Amino acid sequence: MALLKREEWQGIVRDVDWTLKYVDDEAVYPEWHSGTGKVPRDAWQKWEESYKVSYPDYVATQREKENSAYAVQSALKRSKAFETLDEGWKSATKMHFGGVALVEGMATLAELKMARFGLSPAWRNMSIFGALDEMRHTQITLLFGHEFVSKDPQYDWSHKAFHTNDWVTVSLRSLFDAMMTGANAVDMAIQLPLTFETGFTNLQFVALSADALEAGDINFANMISSIQTDEARHSQQGGPTLEILVEHDPVRAQWTVDKFFWLSARAFAALTGPSMDYYTPVEHRKQSYREFMEEWIIDQFMRTLSDYGLKKPWYWDEFMEGLDIWHHSLNMGLWFWRPTLWWKPVAGVDEASRQWLNEKYPNWETVYGDKWRVIAENINSGNMEATLPETLPWLCSMCHLPTCNANYGRDGKWRVRNYSLKHNGMTYHFCTKGCRQIWWEDRDNLNHTTVVERFLLGEIQPMDVPGVLGYMGLTPDVMGDDAHNYHWASSFSQSEPAGTAGGR
């Protein structure tokens, strides 16, 4: 008996569905889980992804990836490669392991929700592969991070971070709970595979892998590349879902994309921006964070909007301005509040780095240079206490990141702008107008309280910095400190006037 050709059987096994006889369709696909909304039930039969895969092909491909990834890891265990890496780059990997590993686990559950409540059999089939992908990503990230625990206890936070109340973790949980845990299948497909994975992580992983190779971290580059190839496949769920939603409910489609592009951009400004422009050694930087965002994220996002008939987001001007502000301000904030981190933050403002930053960001010296100079002067004079926090920063009630974005008033003075509003007798604080608007539109949803709000409510005891550090689970052996032991401060010449880049 002749075997069927692939094109003859794939559609059959991919679109397995059945007619329900004993229960109503609504009972099997309840609205609060499926999220069809205004879209007619039969419209989902047109759902079709561009990347089709069968289970035997999937297993064969994944086996090859696994063998390749672990072979490289095994070979590098016998080398001294880790010891030769720059401390700043190691911090970038610690940030990544702790911030991403268990998010991949959350994504496994998100894919399984779509595999159960997706409104097309083809979609449910694709989501099963997505769940297998995300399970693999969780395991490989935890394993690669765990390898270095014996060398540095901060790597233990690869698994530990999401089990703590560290403010960075709370920020990430807030984002991904909204994106994955609490979302229905339709919204989730647009928020996770389309906006977050297609819009950000796929391309970011390519750039991060390139930076890792330049920094000499073959192990990390190997892991990231192996993960990225999976993301490129299962992220295809977003496009066909958005296409159907735009046809029947364009307002909902526009809001869902706009909201999670903004929140994803804020998270990337805190994690990816500093990694690219400060943590990666200057001689190994392939391009600036702004250049990467403009070339890969923004161009692709705008093409996606155009392809699906969506408009440019209302916040676009503020977002573009943020490319010159957000990650620089957050890097300074991360460094200043370094005891609250599970990695060693990088100042990244030695003389060569300041020259590079001024070339890539012409206003960097005007906005940030003199602030770093004051910090350097305190370090050089031995006044280390002046460089450490005595209290907590205001955290944005939406993205939970510090409200530390630089803003110049009409009088030319530098200020940190706080966008606040009052609701039900409480004052909420926001880092940007975009975060404030999104919070207001979603104010009736369950929102995480910030660590500062918990502090003011008396949930953190004792109510001082040591009490906060204990609440976050930070102990002296893992508490963050300057990655380069403050050596960069000596590059600020004693005779150098404020407002100039060293040596320029």
GUMIFI-443799 format. One record per atom (N, C-alpha, C): residue in one letter; x negated, y, z. Coordinates in steps of 0.05 Angstrom, whole numbers, plus 5000, padded with zeros to 4 digits. Layout:
REM residues N
AXYZ ...
This chain:
REM residues 504
M498349765000 M500050005000 M498250255000 A498750434981 A497050664979 A497750865002 L495550995011 L495851195032 L497051455020 L498751585036 L499751845027 L497552055027 K497652235009 K495852455009 K496552645032 R494552795041 R494952975064 R497253165059 E497353285035 E499453475030 E502253355030 E502353085028 E504952945027 E506052885055 W504252855075 W505152785102 W504853005122 Q503153205117 Q502653395138 Q505153555146 G506753635127 G509153785133 G511053635150 I511053365147 I512953195162 I512053195191 V509553135196 V508653115224 V508453385238 R508053595222 R507753865234 R510453975242 D512553905228 D515254035234 D517153835247 V516153675265 V517853485279 V519853635296 D522453585292 D524553715308 D526853515310 W528853575325 W531053405328 W533653565334 T535853435328 T538453565333 T539353485360 L540053685377 L540853635404 L543853565405 K544453345419 K547153255421 K548453275448 Y546853265470 Y547953255497 Y547653515512 V546153705501 V545853965514 V545954185493 D546654425502 D546554655484 D543654745479 D543254865456 D540654965449 D539655165470 E541455325481 E540755525501 E539655395527 A540555155533 A539655015557 A536754915553 V536054845528 V533354745523 V531454975518 Y532455185505 Y530755425500 Y532055675512 P532055695538 P533355925551 P531956185543 E533556385542 E532556645532 E530256745549 W530356715575 W528256825592 W525656685589 H525656445576 H523156305570 H522356335540 S524356315523 S523756325494 S523456605484 G525356785493 G525057065485 G525957135457 T527756995446 T528557055418 T529957325415 G531357415436 G532557685435 G534357725412 K533857935396 K535558005373 K535057825348 V533157655350 V532457495326 V534357255324 P535757215302 P537456985299 P535956725303 R537256525315 R535856275321 R534656145296 D536156145274 D535256015250 D532956165235 A532556415243 A530356565230 A527656445237 W527356305259 W524856195267 W523955965250 Q525755855233 Q525055635216 Q523055735194 K522855995190 K520856095171 K518056125182 W517756065208 W515156095221 W513155905208 E510956025199 E508855855187 E506155985190 E504355835203 E501655935207 E499955865182 S497756015178 S496055975154 S494055755159 Y493355695184 Y491355495190 Y492755245200 K492855035184 K494254785191 K492154575197 V492654415218 V490754215226 V492353965236 S491253735231 S492353485241 S490753395265 Y491953225281 Y490553145306 Y487952995300 P487852805282 P485252675276 P483052875268 D483853065251 D481853265242 D480953435266 Y482953505283 Y482253675306 Y480253525324 V480753275330 V479053125348 V476253095337 A476053045311 A473453015298 A471853275299 T473253495294 T471853755294 T470953825322 Q472753785342 Q472053855370 Q469753675380 R469753425372 R467553245381 R464853355371 E464853445347 E462353545335 E461553805350 K463453975357 K462754215372 K461654155399 E462953965413 E462153895440 E459253785439 N458753595420 N456053485419 N453953695414 S454653885397 S452654095390 S452254275414 A454354365428 A454154555450 A452554425473 Y453254185480 Y451854065503 Y449053965497 A448553905472 A445853835464 A443954075468 V444854305460 V443254545464 V442854605493 Q444954585509 Q444754635538 Q442854435551 S442954185543 S441253985554 S438254045548 A437754125524 A435054185515 A433954425531 L435554625535 L434654865548 L434254835578 K435554625590 K435154575618 K432154515624 R430754415605 R427954335609 R426054575603 S427254795596 S425555025589 S425655235612 K424055445609 K424055665628 K425455905616 A427355855598 A428756075584 A430156265603 F431556155623 F433056315642 F431256515657 E428956425665 E427156585681 E426156825665 T426156805638 T425057025622 T427157235614 L429657185621 L431757365613 L431757625631 D432357845619 D432558095633 D434858085654 E434358205678 E436458195699 E439058325690 G438758525674 G441258665664 G442858475647 W441558325630 W443058135613 W444257915630 K442857815650 K443957615669 K446457725682 S446457985689 S448858105701 S451158105681 A450558145655 A452758135635 A453957865634 T452357655637 T453457375636 T454957315661 K454057415685 K455557375709 K458257505708 M458357745697 M460857895694 M462757725676 H461657625654 H463257465635 H464257205648 F462557055660 F463356805672 F465556845693 G465157035711 G467157075732 G469757195722 G469557365701 G471857505691 G473457345671 V472257135659 V473456995637 V474256705643 A472556565658 A472856265661 A475756185668 L476856295689 L479556205698 L481756345682 V481056565668 V482956675649 V483556475627 E481456325619 E481856115599 E483755905610 G483655845637 G485555665649 G488355775648 M488656035653 M491356155651 M492356135622 A490556165603 A491356145574 A492255855567 T491155655581 T492155385577 T495155365583 L495855485606 L498655475614 L500355645596 A499255865586 A500756025566 A501355875541 E499355735531 E499655575506 E501755355511 L501655235535 L503655025541 L506455135543 K506755375552 K509455495552 K510455535523 M508655625505 M509455645477 M509955375465 A508455175473 A508854895463 A511554785472 R512554875494 R515154785504 R517454955494 F517055225494 F519355405489 F519055555462 G516955495447 G516755615420 G519155545403 L520055715386 L522655685373 L522455555345 S520055455339 S519655315314 S517955065320 P518554835308 P516954595312 P514054635304 A513654785282 A510854835273 A509355005294 W510755185306 W509555355327 W508855185351 R510755015360 R510154845383 R507854655378 N507654555353 N505454385346 N502754535348 M502754775338 M500254935338 M499455005367 S501455045384 S500855125412 S499654895427 I500254645420 I499054415434 I495954425429 F495254475404 F492354495398 F491154735413 G492654945415 G491755185430 G491255115459 A493054955471 A492654875499 A490154705503 L489654525484 L487254365485 L484754545482 D484954735465 D482754925461 D482155065488 E484155185500 E483755345524 E482855175547 M483754925549 M482754745569 M479754695566 R478954665541 R476054625535 R474554875542 H475655115536 H474255365542 H473855395572 T475855325588 T475555335617 T473255165626 Q473254915617 Q471254715626 Q468454795618 I468154875593 I465354935583 I464355195596 T466055395601 T465155635614 T464355585643 L466055425658 L465355365685 L462755195687 L462455005669 L460054835669 L457554995663 F457655165643 F455255325636 F454555525659 G456655635672 G456055815694 G455055675718 H456055435724 H455255285747 H452355195746 E451255175722 E448555085719 E446555265734 F447255515737 F445355705749 F445955775778 V447855645791 V448555705818 V446155655837 S444655445831 S442255385848 S440155595845 K440155755823 K438155965819 K439156235830 D441756275830 D442856535838 D445756495847 P446356535873 P449056485884 P451256655871 Q450456875858 Q452557035845 Q453956875822 Y452656675811 Y453856515790 Y456156345801 D456256305827 D458456155839 D461056295835 W460956555830 W463456695825 W464656645797 S463256485781 S464556385756 S467156255762 H467256105784 H469755975793 H471156125815 K469556255832 K470656375856 K472156635851 A471356785831 A472357065828 A475357085828 F476756905814 F479656935812 F481056825836 H479556715855 H480756635881 H480356845903 T479357075895 T478857285914 T480657535908 N480457735925 N481857985921 N479858205914 D477658135901 D475858335891 D477458515872 W476858775873 W478458965857 W478258915827 V475958815818 V475758745789 V477558515783 T477658315800 T479358085796 T482258165797 V483058335815 V485858435817 V486658575791 S484758725780 S485358865754 S485858665732 L484158455730 L484458255709 L486958085714 R487458015739 R489957865744 R492358025736 S492358285741 S494658445734 S495158445704 L492958465689 L493158455660 L494258195650 F492957975659 F493557715647 F496157585659 D496957665683 D499557575692 D501757695674 A501457945667 A503458075649 A503257955621 M500857905612 M500457805585 M501357515581 M500857355602 M501157065598 M503156935618 T502656975644 T504156825664 T507156905664 G507757155663 G510457245665 G511957295639 A510557255617 A511757325591 A513357095579 N515357155562 N516756955547 N515056875523 A515856665509 A514256555487 A513756755464 V515856895457 V515557085434 V513657315441 D514157435464 D512357655472 D509457555476 M509257315487 M506657205493 M505057165467 A506357065446 A504957015421 A503857275409 I505257495414 I504357755403 I502157875422 Q502557835448 Q500757955467 Q498057805469 L498157535468 L495757375472 L494357305446 P495457135428 P494057055404 P493557295385 L495557475383 L495257685363 L493657925374 T494758065394 T493558315403 T490958265418 F490858075436 F488458035452 F486357865437 E487157635426 E485157455414 E484357545386 T486357595369 T485657685342 T484557965343 G485858135359 G485058415360 G482458475374 F481758305394 F479458365411 F477458135413 T478257915426 T476357715435 T474957575412 N476357515390 N474957375368 N472557535358 L472957785352 L470757945342 L468758015364 Q469758055389 Q467958125411 Q466057885416 F467057645414 F465357415419 F463157395398 V463757475373 V461757475352 V459557675359 A460357915368 A458358115375 A456858035400 L458157915420 L456857825444 L454857605439 S455557425421 S453757215413 S451257325400 A451557525383 A449257655370 A447457795391 D448657935410 D447158065431 D445657865448 A446957635453 A445657425469 A443257315455 L443457265429 L441157165414 L438857375415 E439557625411 E437557835412 E436157845439 A437757805460 A436657805487 A435157555495 G435157355477 G433857105482 G435456895497 D438056945501 D439756765516 D441156575496 I439656375487 I440756185467 I443056025479 N442855965504 N444855805518 N447555945517 F447656195525 F450156355526 F451256395498 A449456455479 A450356495451 A451556245440 N450456015447 N451455755438 N454255715449 M454655765475 M457255735487 M459355915475 I458756165472 I460656365462 I461456295433 S459556215417 S460156145389 S461955905387 S461455715405 S463055475405 S465955535412 I466355725431 I469055805439 I470455965417 Q468956145404 Q470056325385 Q471356175361 T470155955353 T471255805330 T473955695336 D474455625362 D477155535370 D479155765370 E478255995380 E480056225382 E481056315354 A479256295335 A479956385308 A482256215297 R482455965306 R484655795295 R487255845310 H487255805337 H489855825350 H490956105353 S489256305348 S490256585348 S492156635325 Q492256445305 Q494056485282 Q496956475290 Q497556395314 Q500356395323 Q501656675323 G500056875328 G501157145331 G502357265306 G500957225283 G501857355259 G504657275250 P505257015247 P507956945238 P510157015259 T509457015284 T511357105305 T512057395302 L509957565298 L510357845295 L511957905269 E511357765248 E512757805223 E515757775225 I516557565240 I519457515243 I520657725262 L519157795283 L520257985302 L520558265289 V518558345273 V518758605260 V521258625242 E521858405229 E524158395211 E526758445226 H527058345250 H529558355265 H529558545288 D527258615299 D527158795322 D524558945322 P524259135303 P521659275300 P520959445324 V522959545339 V522359715363 V520859545384 R521959305389 R520659125408 R517859045399 A517658985373 A515058905362 A512959125366 Q513759375360 Q511959605362 Q511059645391 W512959635410 W512259675438 W510459455449 T510959205442 T509358985452 T506459005443 V506059065417 V503359095407 V502059345419 D503359565420 D502159815430 D501359775459 K503059665475 K502559635504 K500059475509 F499859235496 F497659065503 F495159125488 F495359275466 F492859375455 F491559575474 W493159745486 W492159945505 W490959815529 L492459635541 L491459505566 L488959335560 S488859205537 S486459045530 S484159235526 A484559465513 A482459655509 A481259755535 R483059805555 R482059895581 R480259675594 A481159425592 A479559205604 A476859175590 F476859205563 F474359175548 F472559415554 A473659645560 A471959875566 A470459825592 A471559665610 A470359615636 A468259385634 L468859185618 L467158945617 L465258945592 T466358985569 T464758965544 T463159215540 G464359455545 G462859705540 G460259725555 P460259695581 P457659695596 P455759475587 S456759235580 S455059025572 S453559095546 M454859225528 M453659285502 M451859535504 D452659735518 D451159995518 D449360035541 Y449459865562 Y447759905585 Y446359645594 Y447759415595 Y446659175605 Y444759035586 T445359045560 T443558925540 T441159105537 P438658985539 P436259155537 P436359315511 V435459565512 V435759755490 V434559655464 E432359505466 E431159405442 E432659175429 H434659065443 H436258845432 H439058925424 R439759175426 R442459265420 R442859275390 K444859135380 K445359125351 K446859375342 Q448759465358 Q450359705353 Q451559805379 S452460055379 S453760165403 S456560055406 Y457660085430 Y460359995435 Y462360145417 R461860405414 R463660555397 R463560465368 E461160415358 E460760315331 E462160045327 F461859875347 F463159615345 F466259645345 M467259815363 M470159855364 M471259975338 E469860165327 E470760295302 E470660105278 E468459945277 E468159775253 E469859525254 W470059405278 W471359145279 W474159155291 I474559295313 I477159295327 I479059485314 I478259735311 I480159945302 I480859895273 D478959845256 D479559795227 D481459565224 Q480959345239 Q482659115236 Q485459175248 F485559305270 F488159365283 F489859535264 M488659735253 M490159915235 M491159765210 R489459575200 R490359415177 R492759235186 T492559125210 T494758955220 T497359115222 L497159355234 L499559525236 L500759575209 S499059645190 S499959705163 S501259465149 D499959235152 D500958985140 D503758915150 Y504258965175 Y506858885186 Y508859115187 G508059345176 G509959575176 G510259715202 L508259695220 L508459825246 L507060095244 K507660275262 K506560545263 K504060555280 K502560765277 K500260815295 K501360865323 P500160755344 P501160795371 P501161085379 W502961155397 W503361435405 W500861545419 Y499261365431 Y496961445447 Y494361465431 W494461445404 W492061395388 W489861605393 D490661855394 D488662065398 D487262035425 E488761965446 E487561925472 E485661685472 F486561475458 F484861235456 F482261295442 M482361445420 M479861505405 M478061685422 E479161875437 E477462035455 E476161865476 G477661655485 G476661485505 G474161325497 L473761285471 L471361135462 L468761275470 D468861535475 D466561685483 D466461725513 I468461635528 I468661695556 I468961445574 W470861285567 W471761075585 W469460895595 H468060775578 H466060575587 H463660705600 H462960955592 H460761095605 H461561165634 S464061255638 S464961325665 S465161075682 L466260855670 L466560615685 L463860485692 N461860515674 N459260415681 N458060555705 M458460825706 M457560975729 M459060895754 G461660855751 G463260765774 G462560485783 L462060305765 L461260035772 L458560045787 W456760205778 W454160215791 W454460345819 F455960555821 F456260695847 F457560505868 W459660365860 W461060175878 W459859895875 R457259885871 R455959625866 R456259425888 P456559505914 P456959295935 P459559135931 T461459245916 T464059105912 T464058915889 L461758865876 L461658695852 L460158435858 W460658235841 W459257975844 W456957955825 W456158165812 W453858175795 W452158425803 K449758445792 K448058675797 K448458875774 P449859095779 P450359285757 P447759415747 V447859505723 V445559625710 V446159925706 A444360085716 A444660375711 A444260425681 G442260315669 G441860335640 G441160615631 V439760775648 V439161045641 V436261115644 D434460915638 D431660975637 D431161155612 E428761245608 E428261445587 E429061345559 A428261095553 A428860985526 A431860955523 S433260875544 S436160835542 S437561105539 R436661315553 R437861575550 R437561685522 Q435261635510 Q434861725483 Q436761585464 W437061325468 W438961165451 W441861255455 L442661305480 L445361395486 L445961665474 N443961845474 N444462105462 N444562095432 E443161905420 E443361865391 E446161755383 K447161575399 K449761445393 K452061615402 Y451761765423 Y453861925435 Y452762205440 P453062395420 P451762655422 P452462815448 N454762765460 N455562915484 N454862765510 W453362545508 W452862385532 W451262545552 E449162685544 E447562835562 E449063055576 T450763195561 T452363405573 T454263305594 V455463075589 V457562975607 V456362805630 Y454362645624 Y453462445644 Y450562485653 G448862605637 G446062615643 G445362745669 D446562975676 D445863115701 D446862955725 K448962805722 K449962645745 K448062425751 W447062285731 W445062085735 W442462195746 R441862445738 R439362575748 R439662615779 V441962705788 V442362745817 V442062475832 I443162265821 I442862005833 I439961925834 A438461965812 A435661895811 A434062055831 E434762315834 E433262475854 E433662375882 N436062285889 N436562165915 N434961905919 I434861745898 I433361495900 I430361565904 N429361745887 N426461805889 N425661935915 S427562075928 S426962195954 S427462015977 G428361765971 G428961575993 G431661606006 N433361775995 N435961816006 N437961625994 M437661365999 M439261155986 M442161165995 E442661266019 E445461276029 E447161456012 A445961655999 A447461835982 A448361705957 T447261475950 T448061335926 T449961105931 L450861075956 L452660865963 L455460975971 P457560825966 P460260925972 P460860936002 E462261136010 E463161156038 E466161096039 T467461086017 T470361036016 T470960905990 L473560865984 L474360725960 L475260935938 P474960855913 P475961035892 P478961005888 W480161215878 W482961185870 W483060985847 L484760785849 L485060585828 L487660635813 C487560605787 C489860655770 C492060445777 S494460535781 S496660365788 S497560185765 M496560235740 M497260065718 M494959875711 C492559975704 C490359795696 C488659715720 H488959845743 H487459785767 H484459855766 L483660005746 L480860085744 L480560355757 P478160435765 P477860695779 P478660925761 T479861125773 T480561365758 T478061545757 C476161475740 C473661605740 C472961715712 N474961755695 N474361855669 N473562155670 A471362215657 A470362495657 A472362675642 N472662915652 N474363105639 N473363385645 Y473063545624 Y472063825627 Y474464015625 G474564185645 G476664395646 G475864635628 R477664815626 R477165055610 R474865225621 D474365195647 D472165345659 D469465205655 G469464975640 G466964835635 G465964665657 K467564625678 K466764465701 K467764175697 W466063995706 W466663705703 W468563625726 R470663485718 R472563385737 R473463095730 V474262955750 V475562695745 V478562745745 R479862685723 R482762755721 R484462525732 N486362595748 N488262405759 N491062475748 Y492362285735 Y495062325724 Y496962175743 S498462325758 S500162205779 S503162255772 L504762105786 L507662145785 L508962035810 K511262145818 K512662045841 K515061885833 H515461665847 H517761485841 H518661355866 N521161375872 N522361255897 N520761335922 G520061585923 G518761695947 G515761625949 M514561495929 M511761435929 M510361575906 T507761645911 T506161765890 T504261555879 Y504361525853 Y502661335839 Y500561485823 H498161375822 H495961505808 H495061345784 F494361485763 F493661355738 F491161475726 C489561315712 C487061405700 C487461555674 T489661505661 T490161625634 T493161675631 K493861835611 K496661875605 K497961615594 G496261465579 G497261215568 G498161015589 C496460985610 C497160805632 C499660895647 R499861165651 R502161275665 R504661215649 Q504661255623 Q507061215607 Q507860925606 I505960745604 I506560455603 I507760365630 W506560465652 W507660395679 W510560495681 W511060735672 W513760855674 W515760685658 E515060605635 E516860445618 E517460175631 D515460065645 D515759805658 D515959815688 R516860045698 R516860085727 R518659885743 D520659775730 D522359585744 D521259305744 N519059255730 N517758995731 N516058975756 L515258735762 L513558685785 L510758765779 N509758965793 N506959055789 N505258995813 H502758925808 H500858875830 H500359135845 T500059115871 T499059355886 T496059355883 T494959595881 T492059625879 T490759565907 V488159515906 V486759475931 V486959715949 V486859955938 V487060205954 V489860225967 E491960155952 E494660155963 E494859955986 R493659725983 R493659526005 R492159626029 F489959776024 F488459896046 F490160096061 L491560276046 L493160476059 L495660366073 L496560136064 L498759996077 L497959836102 G495359836107 G494359696131 G493959396127 E494059306102 E493659016097 E490758936100 I488859126099 I486059076101 I485059166128 Q483958986143 Q482859056169 Q480058946173 P478259086186 P478659366195 P478659556171 M479759796175 M480159976153 M477560146149 D475560006139 D473060136132 D471759976110 V469460076100 V468159946077 V467459646084 P466259586107 P465759306113 P468359136113 G470559256123 G473059106122 G473959046094 V473659246076 V474359206048 V472658996035 L470058996040 L468258796029 L468958516038 G469658496064 G470558236074 G473158146061 Y475058336057 Y477558266044 Y477158166016 M475058276002 M474458205975 M472857945973 G471957835996 G470457595996 G467557625991 L466557865993 L463657925986 L461957896011 T459857736009 T457957696030 T455257806021 P453357866039 P450857986031 P449257836010 D449557566008 D448057415989 D449057445960 V451557545957 V452557575930 V453357865924 M453158035943 M453958315940 M452158455919 G453358615901 G451858735880 G449858945889 D447658965874 D445659165878 D444459235851 D442759435850 D441659515824 D440159285811 A440659225786 A439458995773 A436459025770 H435459275767 H432659315762 H431159435786 N432359405809 N431059495834 N430459795833 Y432059945819 Y431960235819 Y429360355805 H427960185791 H425460285778 H426060495757 W428460485745 W429160675724 W429160965735 A429561005761 A429761275772 A427261435768 S424961295767 S422361435764 S422061565737 S423761475717 S423561595690 S424661875689 F426061965710 F427062235711 F424762405723 S423462565706 S421262725715 S422062925735 Q420262975755 Q420863175775 Q421163455764 S419763495741 S419863765729 S422063785708 E423363565702 E425363565681 E427863715690 P428763915676 P431164065683 P433663895679 A435563945695 A438163805691 A439263875664 G440563675652 G441863725626 G440063665602 T437763525607 T436063435585 T435563145588 A435063005566 A434362725567 A431362705570 G430562525587 G427662505594 G425962475569 G423962645566 G422062625545 G422962735518 R425362845518 R426462945492 R426163245490 
